[in-house]
């Protein structure tokens, strides 16, 4: 399902030579990310575990094969965190230390950090991003109850 999320965020059109539009959805993932680091991620179709470099920026969690991320890098995938419902520890589910899960309405993705501290930092960073980016949708819908019709 991560591939379907990728298509939803990136569009299904042909890739262009502009890496900002074709692979980052307008996010400069190579510059000043909110969080970066290695995580082991379970594959979408073949359920093998692979070590990937993750970059969290502007409400999107990108992953790459290499930790050297430049303007020319093409993400292997991306998760729009605003579509995520929860991020929480999953050691009991996977029976592995430092495991956590990220769930959307359609799927649950599993990750393994290298330490307990890194796991907690990823959960906190992703959780903060979920709240921040899901809130931005409702900010436009906020009603100002202090102003009454006729108050000018």
C-alpha positions as CSV (number, residue, x, y, z in Angstrom):
1,X,0.0,0.0,0.0
2,X,2.9,2.4,0.4
3,X,3.2,2.4,-3.4
4,X,-0.4,3.6,-3.6
5,X,0.4,6.3,-1.0
6,X,3.4,7.2,-3.1
7,X,1.2,7.5,-6.3
8,X,-1.4,9.5,-4.4
9,X,1.2,12.0,-3.2
10,X,3.3,12.1,-6.3
11,X,0.7,11.6,-9.0
12,X,0.8,8.8,-11.5
13,X,2.2,10.8,-14.4
14,X,5.5,10.3,-16.1
15,X,8.6,11.4,-14.2
16,X,10.0,14.7,-15.2
17,X,13.6,15.9,-15.0
18,X,12.7,18.3,-12.2
19,X,13.4,16.1,-9.1
20,X,11.6,18.5,-6.8
21,X,8.3,17.9,-8.6
22,X,8.8,14.3,-9.7
23,X,10.1,12.8,-6.5
24,X,9.7,15.1,-3.6
25,X,6.3,16.6,-4.2
26,X,7.7,20.1,-3.9
27,X,9.5,19.2,-0.6
28,X,13.2,20.0,-0.6
29,X,14.0,16.8,1.4
30,X,17.7,17.3,0.9
31,X,17.8,20.5,2.9
32,X,17.2,21.0,6.7
33,X,15.0,18.0,7.4
34,X,13.1,17.7,10.7
35,X,14.6,14.2,11.4
36,X,16.8,11.8,9.6
37,X,18.2,8.3,10.4
38,X,18.5,4.6,9.6
39,X,15.4,2.4,10.1
40,X,14.8,-1.1,9.1
41,X,11.5,-1.3,7.1
42,X,9.4,-4.2,6.1
43,X,8.7,-4.4,2.3
44,X,5.3,-3.8,1.0
45,X,4.9,-6.9,-1.2
46,X,7.8,-9.1,-0.3
47,X,7.8,-9.0,3.5
48,X,11.6,-8.8,3.9
49,X,13.3,-6.3,6.2
50,X,15.5,-3.7,4.5
51,X,17.6,-1.0,6.1
52,X,16.7,2.4,4.6
53,X,17.6,6.1,5.3
54,X,14.6,8.0,6.4
55,X,13.9,11.8,6.1
56,X,11.0,13.5,7.8
57,X,10.2,16.9,6.4
58,X,7.0,19.0,5.9
59,X,4.6,16.2,6.7
60,X,6.2,13.6,4.5
61,X,8.4,10.6,5.5
62,X,10.7,9.8,2.6
63,X,13.1,6.8,2.4
64,X,16.2,6.2,0.4
65,X,18.8,3.4,-0.1
66,X,21.7,5.6,0.8
67,X,22.2,8.2,3.6
68,X,23.7,10.7,1.1
69,X,20.7,12.7,0.1
70,X,21.0,15.4,-2.5
71,X,18.8,17.4,-4.8
72,X,19.3,14.6,-7.4
73,X,18.3,11.8,-5.0
74,X,15.1,10.0,-5.9
75,X,13.1,8.6,-2.9
76,X,12.3,4.9,-2.8
77,X,9.0,5.9,-1.3
78,X,7.1,8.4,0.8
79,X,4.4,8.4,3.4
80,X,2.2,11.5,3.8
81,X,2.0,11.6,7.6
82,X,-1.3,13.6,7.5
83,X,-2.9,10.3,6.3
84,X,-1.6,8.4,9.3
85,X,-3.8,7.6,12.2
86,X,-1.3,6.4,14.8
87,X,2.4,5.8,15.4
88,X,3.3,3.6,18.4
89,X,5.6,0.9,19.7
90,X,5.1,-2.5,18.2
91,X,7.6,-4.8,20.0
92,X,4.8,-7.0,21.1
93,X,3.4,-7.3,17.6
94,X,6.6,-8.1,15.9
95,X,8.4,-9.7,18.9
96,X,11.4,-7.6,18.1
97,X,13.1,-4.8,20.2
98,X,12.8,-1.2,19.1
99,X,9.9,-1.9,16.7
100,X,7.2,0.6,16.0
101,X,4.2,0.9,13.6
102,X,2.7,3.6,11.5
103,X,-0.9,3.1,10.5
104,X,-3.1,4.6,7.9
105,X,-6.8,3.9,7.3
106,X,-5.8,1.2,4.8
107,X,-2.6,-0.4,6.2
108,X,0.0,-0.7,9.0
109,X,3.7,-0.3,8.2
110,X,6.4,-1.6,10.6
111,X,9.8,-0.2,11.3
112,X,12.7,-1.1,13.6
113,X,15.1,1.5,15.1
114,X,18.6,0.7,16.3
115,X,18.0,1.7,19.9
116,X,15.1,2.4,22.3
117,X,16.0,6.1,22.3
118,X,15.9,6.3,18.5
119,X,12.6,4.5,18.4
120,X,11.1,7.0,20.9
121,X,12.5,9.9,19.0
122,X,11.0,8.7,15.7
123,X,7.6,8.1,17.3
124,X,7.7,11.5,18.9
125,X,8.8,13.3,15.6
126,X,6.3,11.4,13.4
127,X,3.5,11.9,16.0
128,X,4.2,15.7,16.2
129,X,4.2,15.8,12.4
130,X,0.9,13.9,12.2
131,X,-0.7,16.4,14.6
132,X,0.8,19.5,12.9
133,X,-0.2,18.5,9.4
134,X,-3.6,17.1,10.1
135,X,-4.4,20.2,12.1
136,X,-3.6,22.5,9.1
137,X,-6.6,21.0,7.3
138,X,-9.0,22.1,10.1
139,X,-7.4,25.5,10.7
140,X,-9.3,26.8,7.7
141,X,-12.5,25.6,9.2
142,X,-12.1,27.3,12.6
143,X,-15.1,29.4,13.5
144,X,-14.4,32.7,15.4
145,X,-17.0,32.5,18.2
146,X,-16.0,35.9,19.6
147,X,-17.2,37.9,16.7
148,X,-20.9,38.3,16.4
149,X,-22.8,39.4,13.3
150,X,-23.1,43.2,13.5
151,X,-19.9,43.7,15.5
152,X,-17.7,45.9,13.4
